[in-house]
Amino acid sequence: MTSRNFSIETIGIVGTGAMGRGIAQIAALAGLTVRLYDTNPAAIGAARDYLAETFAKLTAKGKLDQARSLAALANVSGAQVIGDLADCDLVVEAIVEKLDVKQALFRELETVVSGRCVLASNTSSLSITAIAAGCTNPSRVAGYHFFNPVPLMKVVEVIDGLRSDPAIGDALMELARRMGHTPVRAKDMPGFIVNHAGRGMNTEGLRVAGEGVASFADIDRIMREQAGFRLGPFELLDLTALDVSHPVMESIYHQFYEEPRFTPSPITGTRLAGGLIGRKTGEGFYRYEDGKQQVPAEAPAPTELPHSVWVSKRYPKAHKAVVQLIAKAGVKLDEGATPAADSLIIVTPFGHDATTAAVDEALDATRVVAIDALFPLAAAQRRTLMTTPATSRAARDTAHALFAADGVPVTVIRDSTGFVAQRVVATIVNIGCDIAQKQIATPEDIDLAVTLGLGYPRGPLALGDALGAKTILTILRNIFSVLGDPRYRPSPWLARRAQLGLSLTQRDAADTQTETQQ
């Protein structure tokens, strides 16, 4: 079986929920014959009615012409019994995320379909190899993981199990393109690419909140407005809903045999138990009234500026950026080798907390405030300040007034290794590097999957390049030096490329040269 002569024209879909309907929609519009099967016969009719209504709406909006709409709907029919899928070239299951249920279905399908039919699972977190293990012919089983809503989320993960015929994956890649989606290829590992890479934002955001560093809303504001993400971790968790996301967090953690990078948070477990699931129930990390997120207002910034400011020179580029803001605010710069007795003290740590930064330079911690300089300060949409446990209210408030003087909002957080944005972004980059190191997917597919599947401004490897691999490595090593937590150990992919001055998107040169010669 090869992808050159293996054609998929008739597709069976088992499970007619949101995912099954979405896959049916793009397949029918691509001209494939679609057969819908569900153990609940009424669900099949409901799914076809939904598709008819969807095609009609798209036609009314001018996004789909009438002829194509009618043709697409005509491509869809119901399978009253599973035997009606006998002539399918491909069957995609989109049923409950339970391994034994999926294995039983695939065993049954093998008794129905032809020997050339491909069996694909839309699982988001279960092992393709394990699903195929109960099959007589596991070589025809692969993963075909779409994202919800399928018509709008234009990426699909094609997953090769240990026994999958590579030609099966090739054919599914080709089919994805025909259906207007962008395919990415992954090995069979927990979370594949997108759910694996997504651990960085969610688990680290929860970690920050769990340490009492900042509120859910403040963490989201920082990740949106300072780091440039479309959604913060808690907005994202409310959107996906905890009844979906928390079990995935637990599943990936256990499948990686309690890898510290993926440790779930008791915050989500408790909130799930309490029914604070997210948008769909009207209350999660935020309340929702008429579907609108209710966000607590920020207090106005203080207005009293400091008399003079001394800035650490530990990081020269950050020092220069802070000094420019001080000059813009018209505040006196203390240029002494050590701070004057009445000067506000500003430090710019990368990975360290404000306490460690103060102690390392023998500074008066009562006057120390740290500012996050990972992202450009002058063009910032938001700035983040951090205090030591000893920082006085006066020092905190005058620093807040200083860095908000040009109208940019400022968030003040409690002491934290790596602030908020530094540690979350560094974790995202580090996990992306680990996916590349383990050869789960190519660097290109990792970044492509994450940008399309998670909506990040850049993929994790490109993000690391943009901020500087050496900077990300410094942040992680400094966090690790303070906390000793193995979740922050740098990936070898990151460490080696940072030391050699290579792009994080670059594969090993010898491998690239071998591919070119072939």
C-alpha positions as CSV (number, residue, x, y, z in Angstrom):
1,M,0.0,0.0,0.0
2,T,1.5,3.4,-1.0
3,S,0.2,6.9,-0.9
4,R,0.5,7.2,-4.7
5,N,-2.2,4.7,-5.5
6,F,-4.2,4.7,-2.3
7,S,-7.3,6.8,-2.9
8,I,-9.8,7.8,-0.2
9,E,-13.2,8.7,-1.6
10,T,-15.7,7.2,0.9
11,I,-15.3,8.1,4.6
12,G,-17.2,6.6,7.5
13,I,-17.5,8.6,10.7
14,V,-18.4,6.9,14.0
15,G,-19.7,9.3,16.5
16,T,-21.9,12.3,15.6
17,G,-21.0,14.8,18.3
18,A,-19.3,18.1,17.6
19,M,-16.1,16.5,16.3
20,G,-17.9,14.0,14.1
21,R,-20.1,16.6,12.6
22,G,-17.2,18.9,12.0
23,I,-15.2,16.2,10.2
24,A,-18.3,15.3,8.2
25,Q,-18.7,18.9,7.1
26,I,-15.2,19.4,5.7
27,A,-15.2,16.0,4.1
28,A,-18.6,16.5,2.4
29,L,-17.5,20.0,1.1
30,A,-14.4,18.4,-0.3
31,G,-16.5,16.0,-2.4
32,L,-16.1,12.9,-0.4
33,T,-18.9,10.4,0.2
34,V,-19.7,10.5,4.0
35,R,-21.4,7.9,6.0
36,L,-22.4,8.8,9.6
37,Y,-22.8,6.1,12.2
38,D,-23.8,6.4,15.9
39,T,-25.0,3.9,18.4
40,N,-27.9,6.3,19.0
41,P,-29.9,6.3,15.7
42,A,-31.6,9.6,16.5
43,A,-28.2,11.3,16.7
44,I,-27.5,10.4,13.0
45,G,-30.6,12.3,11.8
46,A,-29.8,15.2,14.2
47,A,-26.3,15.4,12.7
48,R,-27.5,15.5,9.2
49,D,-30.1,18.2,10.1
50,Y,-27.2,20.2,11.7
51,L,-25.2,19.9,8.5
52,A,-28.1,21.0,6.4
53,E,-28.7,24.0,8.6
54,T,-25.0,24.8,8.5
55,F,-24.7,24.6,4.7
56,A,-27.8,26.8,4.4
57,K,-26.4,29.5,6.7
58,L,-23.1,29.5,4.8
59,T,-25.0,29.9,1.6
60,A,-27.1,32.7,3.0
61,K,-23.9,34.5,4.0
62,G,-22.5,34.2,0.6
63,K,-19.7,31.9,1.8
64,L,-21.0,28.9,-0.1
65,D,-22.8,28.7,-3.4
66,Q,-26.1,27.0,-3.6
67,A,-25.0,24.2,-6.0
68,R,-22.0,23.3,-3.8
69,S,-24.2,23.4,-0.7
70,L,-26.7,20.9,-2.1
71,A,-23.9,18.7,-3.4
72,A,-22.2,18.6,-0.1
73,L,-25.4,17.6,1.7
74,A,-26.1,15.0,-0.9
75,N,-22.7,13.5,-0.1
76,V,-23.8,12.7,3.5
77,S,-26.0,9.7,4.5
78,G,-26.7,7.8,7.6
79,A,-25.4,4.3,8.4
80,Q,-28.2,2.5,10.2
81,V,-26.0,-0.4,11.2
82,I,-22.2,-0.5,11.4
83,G,-22.2,-3.0,8.5
84,D,-23.2,-0.1,6.3
85,L,-19.6,1.1,6.6
86,A,-18.4,-1.9,4.7
87,D,-17.3,-0.1,1.5
88,C,-15.5,2.8,3.2
89,D,-11.9,3.6,2.3
90,L,-11.5,5.3,5.7
91,V,-13.4,5.2,9.0
92,V,-12.7,7.9,11.6
93,E,-13.9,7.3,15.1
94,A,-14.8,10.3,17.2
95,I,-16.3,8.7,20.2
96,V,-15.7,8.8,24.0
97,E,-12.1,9.1,25.2
98,K,-11.9,5.6,26.7
99,L,-9.3,3.2,25.5
100,D,-11.3,0.0,26.0
101,V,-14.3,1.5,24.1
102,K,-12.2,2.5,21.2
103,Q,-10.4,-0.8,21.1
104,A,-13.7,-2.6,21.0
105,L,-15.0,-0.4,18.2
106,F,-11.9,-1.0,16.1
107,R,-12.1,-4.8,16.6
108,E,-15.7,-4.6,15.4
109,L,-14.9,-2.5,12.4
110,E,-12.2,-5.0,11.3
111,T,-15.0,-7.6,10.9
112,V,-17.0,-5.2,8.7
113,V,-14.6,-3.2,6.4
114,S,-12.4,-4.4,3.6
115,G,-8.7,-5.2,4.1
116,R,-7.6,-1.9,2.4
117,C,-9.8,0.3,4.6
118,V,-7.9,2.8,6.9
119,L,-9.0,3.0,10.5
120,A,-8.3,6.3,12.2
121,S,-8.9,7.7,15.7
122,N,-9.6,11.3,16.5
123,T,-8.3,10.8,20.0
124,S,-6.7,13.8,21.7
125,S,-4.6,12.0,24.3
126,L,-4.8,8.2,24.0
127,S,-2.0,6.1,22.5
128,I,-2.6,5.1,18.9
129,T,-0.5,2.1,19.4
130,A,-2.6,1.0,22.3
131,I,-5.8,1.6,20.4
132,A,-4.5,-0.6,17.5
133,A,-3.1,-3.3,19.8
134,G,-6.4,-5.2,19.8
135,C,-6.6,-5.2,16.0
136,T,-5.7,-8.1,13.7
137,N,-4.0,-5.7,11.4
138,P,-2.6,-2.7,13.4
139,S,-0.6,-1.4,10.4
140,R,-3.8,0.2,9.0
141,V,-4.5,2.2,12.2
142,A,-3.4,5.8,12.6
143,G,-4.3,8.9,14.5
144,Y,-6.2,11.7,12.8
145,H,-6.6,14.4,15.4
146,F,-8.8,17.4,14.5
147,F,-9.5,20.4,16.7
148,N,-12.9,21.9,17.7
149,P,-14.5,23.6,15.9
150,V,-13.2,21.5,13.0
151,P,-14.2,23.8,10.1
152,L,-12.4,26.8,11.7
153,M,-9.4,25.1,13.3
154,K,-7.4,24.4,10.1
155,V,-4.8,22.0,11.5
156,V,-4.9,18.2,11.9
157,E,-2.4,15.9,13.5
158,V,-1.5,12.7,11.7
159,I,-0.1,10.3,14.2
160,D,1.9,7.2,13.4
161,G,1.5,4.4,15.9
162,L,4.4,1.9,16.3
163,R,2.9,-0.5,13.9
164,S,1.3,2.0,11.5
165,D,2.1,1.7,7.8
166,P,3.8,5.0,6.9
167,A,1.7,5.0,3.7
168,I,-1.4,5.3,5.8
169,G,-0.1,8.5,7.3
170,D,0.9,9.8,3.9
171,A,-2.6,9.2,2.6
172,L,-4.2,11.0,5.6
173,M,-1.8,14.0,5.1
174,E,-2.9,14.2,1.4
175,L,-6.6,13.9,2.4
176,A,-6.2,16.7,5.0
177,R,-5.0,19.0,2.3
178,R,-7.9,18.1,0.0
179,M,-10.3,19.0,2.9
180,G,-8.6,22.4,3.2
181,H,-6.7,21.6,6.4
182,T,-3.0,21.8,7.2
183,P,-1.6,18.4,8.3
184,V,1.3,18.0,10.7
185,R,3.0,14.6,11.4
186,A,3.7,13.2,14.9
187,K,5.0,10.1,16.5
188,D,2.7,8.4,19.0
189,M,3.5,10.1,22.2
190,P,1.2,11.5,24.9
191,G,-0.5,14.7,23.8
192,F,1.1,14.4,20.3
193,I,2.2,17.9,19.4
194,V,-0.5,20.5,20.4
195,N,-1.8,19.1,23.7
196,H,1.8,18.3,24.6
197,A,3.1,21.8,23.8
198,G,0.0,23.4,25.5
199,R,1.2,22.2,28.9
200,G,3.6,25.2,29.1
201,M,0.9,27.9,29.2
202,N,-1.7,26.1,31.3
203,T,0.4,24.2,33.9
204,E,2.8,27.1,34.4
205,G,0.0,29.7,34.7
206,L,-1.6,27.5,37.3
207,R,1.7,27.1,39.1
208,V,2.1,30.9,39.3
209,A,-1.4,31.3,40.6
210,G,-0.9,28.4,43.0
211,E,2.1,30.2,44.5
212,G,-0.1,33.2,45.3
213,V,2.0,35.4,42.9
214,A,-0.9,37.1,41.1
215,S,-4.6,36.8,40.5
216,F,-6.1,34.8,37.6
217,A,-7.1,38.1,35.9
218,D,-3.6,39.7,36.4
219,I,-1.9,36.6,35.0
220,D,-4.1,36.7,31.9
221,R,-3.5,40.4,31.5
222,I,0.2,39.9,31.6
223,M,0.2,37.1,29.1
224,R,-2.0,39.0,26.7
225,E,-0.7,42.5,26.9
226,Q,2.9,42.0,27.8
227,A,3.7,38.7,26.2
228,G,1.4,39.1,23.2
229,F,-0.8,36.0,23.4
230,R,-4.4,36.1,22.2
231,L,-5.7,34.6,25.5
232,G,-4.2,34.1,28.9
233,P,-4.1,30.6,30.6
234,F,-7.3,31.1,32.6
235,E,-9.3,32.5,29.7
236,L,-8.1,29.6,27.6
237,L,-9.1,27.1,30.3
238,D,-12.5,28.7,30.6
239,L,-12.9,28.4,26.8
240,T,-11.9,24.7,26.6
241,A,-13.8,23.9,29.9
242,L,-12.2,22.1,32.9
243,D,-14.3,18.9,32.3
244,V,-12.2,18.6,29.1
245,S,-8.9,20.1,30.0
246,H,-8.3,18.8,33.5
247,P,-8.6,15.1,32.5
248,V,-6.2,15.8,29.6
249,M,-3.7,17.3,32.1
250,E,-3.9,14.3,34.3
251,S,-3.7,11.9,31.4
252,I,-0.6,13.4,29.9
253,Y,1.1,13.6,33.3
254,H,0.5,10.0,34.1
255,Q,1.3,8.8,30.5
256,F,4.7,10.5,30.9
257,Y,5.1,8.6,34.2
258,E,4.8,11.7,36.5
259,E,7.1,13.9,34.5
260,P,7.4,17.1,36.6
261,R,7.0,19.4,33.6
262,F,3.4,18.3,33.3
263,T,2.3,18.2,36.9
264,P,-1.4,19.1,37.1
265,S,-2.7,21.7,39.7
266,P,-5.1,21.0,42.5
267,I,-6.7,24.4,41.5
268,T,-8.3,22.8,38.5
269,G,-9.2,19.6,40.3
270,T,-11.0,21.5,43.0
271,R,-12.8,23.9,40.6
272,L,-13.9,21.0,38.5
273,A,-15.3,19.2,41.5
274,G,-17.2,22.5,42.5
275,G,-18.7,22.8,39.0
276,L,-16.7,26.0,38.1
277,I,-16.1,24.6,34.6
278,G,-15.9,27.6,32.4
279,R,-17.9,29.6,29.8
280,K,-20.4,26.8,29.0
281,T,-21.7,26.8,32.6
282,G,-21.5,30.5,33.1
283,E,-18.8,30.4,35.7
284,G,-15.1,29.3,35.7
285,F,-12.1,31.4,36.5
286,Y,-14.4,34.2,35.5
287,R,-18.2,34.8,35.7
288,Y,-20.1,35.1,32.4
289,E,-23.3,37.1,32.1
290,D,-25.1,36.7,28.8
291,G,-21.9,35.1,27.6
292,K,-19.8,38.1,28.4
293,Q,-16.7,37.6,30.6
294,Q,-16.8,39.7,33.8
295,V,-13.3,41.0,34.6
296,P,-12.5,42.8,37.8
297,A,-11.4,46.4,37.2
298,E,-7.9,47.5,37.9
299,A,-7.2,50.1,40.6
300,P,-5.8,53.4,39.3
301,A,-2.0,53.8,39.3
302,P,-0.4,55.8,42.1
303,T,0.8,59.2,41.1
304,E,3.6,60.1,43.5
305,L,6.9,59.6,41.7
306,P,10.2,58.6,43.5
307,H,12.8,61.3,44.3
308,S,15.6,59.4,42.6
309,V,16.1,56.0,41.1
310,W,19.1,53.6,41.1
311,V,19.1,50.9,38.5
312,S,21.1,47.6,38.6
313,K,23.6,47.2,35.8
314,R,23.6,43.4,36.1
315,Y,21.9,43.2,32.7
316,P,23.2,46.1,30.5
317,K,20.5,46.0,27.8
318,A,17.7,46.0,30.5
319,H,19.5,48.7,32.4
320,K,19.5,51.0,29.3
321,A,15.8,50.4,28.7
322,V,14.9,51.2,32.3
323,V,17.0,54.3,32.3
324,Q,15.2,55.6,29.2
325,L,11.9,55.3,30.9
326,I,13.2,57.1,34.0
327,A,14.4,60.0,31.8
328,K,11.1,60.1,30.0
329,A,9.3,60.5,33.3
330,G,11.6,63.3,34.3
331,V,12.9,61.5,37.5
332,K,16.4,61.9,38.7
333,L,18.7,59.0,38.0
334,D,21.0,57.9,40.8
335,E,24.3,57.0,39.0
336,G,26.3,56.1,42.1
337,A,28.1,52.8,42.3
338,T,25.7,51.9,45.2
339,P,22.2,53.3,45.8
340,A,21.9,56.6,47.8
341,A,20.0,56.2,51.0
342,D,16.8,57.8,49.6
343,S,16.8,56.2,46.1
344,L,14.2,53.7,44.8
345,I,16.2,50.6,43.7
346,I,15.2,48.9,40.5
347,V,16.5,45.4,39.5
348,T,15.9,43.5,36.2
349,P,16.3,39.8,37.0
350,F,16.0,37.1,34.4
351,G,14.7,34.0,36.1
352,H,15.7,35.0,39.6
353,D,13.1,36.5,42.0
354,A,13.5,40.0,43.4
355,T,14.8,38.6,46.7
356,T,17.6,36.7,45.1
357,A,18.5,39.8,42.9
358,A,18.6,42.0,46.0
359,V,20.7,39.6,48.0
360,D,23.2,38.9,45.2
361,E,23.9,42.7,44.9
362,A,23.7,43.4,48.7
363,L,20.9,45.8,48.2
364,D,18.4,47.2,50.7
365,A,15.4,44.9,50.1
366,T,13.0,47.4,51.6
367,R,13.6,49.6,48.6
368,V,13.9,47.0,45.9
369,V,11.4,46.6,43.1
370,A,12.0,44.4,40.0
371,I,10.8,45.0,36.5
372,D,10.4,42.4,33.8
373,A,12.5,43.4,30.8
374,L,12.1,40.3,28.7
375,F,9.9,42.2,26.3
376,P,10.6,45.7,25.0
377,L,9.7,48.2,27.8
378,A,9.3,51.3,25.7
379,A,6.8,49.8,23.3
380,A,5.0,47.7,26.0
381,Q,1.2,47.4,26.2
382,R,1.7,46.4,29.9
383,R,4.6,46.3,32.3
384,T,5.1,43.9,35.3
385,L,6.7,44.9,38.6
386,M,7.6,42.5,41.4
387,T,8.4,43.2,45.1
388,T,10.4,41.3,47.7
389,P,8.6,40.3,50.9
390,A,10.4,43.2,52.5
391,T,9.7,45.9,50.0
392,S,7.9,48.9,51.5
393,R,4.6,50.2,50.3
394,A,6.2,53.6,49.4
395,A,8.8,51.8,47.2
396,R,6.2,49.7,45.6
397,D,3.8,52.6,44.9
398,T,6.4,55.1,43.6
399,A,7.8,52.4,41.3
400,H,4.3,51.8,40.0
401,A,3.8,55.5,39.4
402,L,7.1,55.8,37.6
403,F,6.5,53.0,35.2
404,A,2.9,53.9,34.6
405,A,3.7,57.6,34.0
406,D,3.5,57.3,30.2
407,G,0.0,55.7,30.4
408,V,1.0,52.1,30.1
409,P,-0.8,49.9,32.6
410,V,1.3,48.2,35.2
411,T,0.7,45.0,37.1
412,V,2.5,44.6,40.5
413,I,3.0,41.0,41.6
414,R,4.4,39.2,44.6
415,D,7.9,37.8,44.4
416,S,8.3,35.0,41.8
417,T,11.2,33.3,40.1
418,G,10.8,34.6,36.5
419,F,8.0,37.0,37.1
420,V,4.9,35.7,35.1
421,A,5.7,36.2,31.4
422,Q,9.3,35.0,31.7
423,R,8.5,31.7,33.4
424,V,5.5,30.9,31.3
425,V,7.2,31.8,28.0
426,A,10.4,30.0,29.0
427,T,8.3,26.9,29.8
428,I,6.5,27.0,26.5
429,V,9.8,27.3,24.6
430,N,11.4,24.5,26.7
431,I,8.6,22.0,26.2
432,G,8.6,22.8,22.4
433,C,12.4,22.1,22.4
434,D,11.8,18.8,24.2
435,I,9.3,17.7,21.6
436,A,11.9,18.4,19.0
437,Q,14.7,16.7,21.0
438,K,12.5,13.5,21.3
439,Q,11.8,13.7,17.5
440,I,8.1,13.5,18.1
441,A,7.7,16.0,15.2
442,T,9.9,18.2,13.0
443,P,10.7,21.7,14.2
444,E,8.6,23.0,11.3
445,D,5.6,20.9,12.3
446,I,5.9,21.8,16.0
447,D,5.7,25.5,15.3
448,L,3.0,25.1,12.6
449,A,0.8,22.9,14.9
450,V,1.1,25.3,17.8
451,T,0.4,28.5,15.9
452,L,-2.7,26.9,14.2
453,G,-3.8,24.7,17.0
454,L,-3.3,27.0,20.0
455,G,-3.4,30.4,18.3
456,Y,0.0,31.5,19.8
457,P,1.7,34.5,18.1
458,R,4.6,32.3,17.3
459,G,5.5,28.6,17.6
460,P,7.6,27.8,20.7
461,L,10.8,27.4,18.7
462,A,10.4,30.6,16.7
463,L,9.4,32.4,20.0
464,G,12.6,31.2,21.6
465,D,14.6,32.5,18.7
466,A,12.8,35.9,18.8
467,L,13.6,36.4,22.5
468,G,17.0,34.8,22.3
469,A,17.8,31.1,23.1
470,K,20.5,32.2,25.5
471,T,18.1,34.4,27.4
472,I,15.5,31.6,27.7
473,L,18.3,29.3,28.9
474,T,19.4,31.9,31.5
475,I,15.8,32.2,32.7
476,L,15.4,28.5,33.1
477,R,18.7,27.9,34.8
478,N,18.1,30.8,37.3
479,I,14.6,29.5,38.2
480,F,16.1,26.1,38.7
481,S,18.9,27.4,40.8
482,V,16.4,29.1,43.2
483,L,13.7,26.4,43.3
484,G,15.5,23.2,42.5
485,D,12.4,22.0,40.7
486,P,13.2,19.6,37.9
487,R,10.3,21.0,35.8
488,Y,12.6,23.9,34.9
489,R,15.6,21.8,33.8
490,P,16.5,23.0,30.3
491,S,16.0,20.8,27.3
492,P,19.2,19.6,25.7
493,W,17.8,20.9,22.4
494,L,17.7,24.4,23.9
495,A,21.0,24.2,25.8
496,R,23.0,23.0,22.9
497,R,21.6,25.4,20.3
498,A,21.9,28.4,22.7
499,Q,25.6,27.5,23.3
500,L,26.4,27.1,19.6
501,G,24.4,30.2,18.5
502,L,22.0,28.1,16.4
503,S,18.3,28.7,15.7
504,L,16.0,26.5,17.8
505,T,14.2,25.6,14.5
506,Q,17.4,24.1,13.1
507,R,17.7,20.3,12.9
508,D,21.1,18.7,13.4
509,A,23.2,19.7,10.4
510,A,24.2,16.1,9.5
511,D,20.6,15.0,9.4
512,T,19.7,17.9,7.1
513,Q,22.6,17.2,4.8
514,T,21.6,13.5,4.6
515,E,18.0,14.4,3.6
516,T,19.4,16.8,0.9
517,Q,21.6,14.0,-0.5
518,Q,18.7,11.7,-0.7
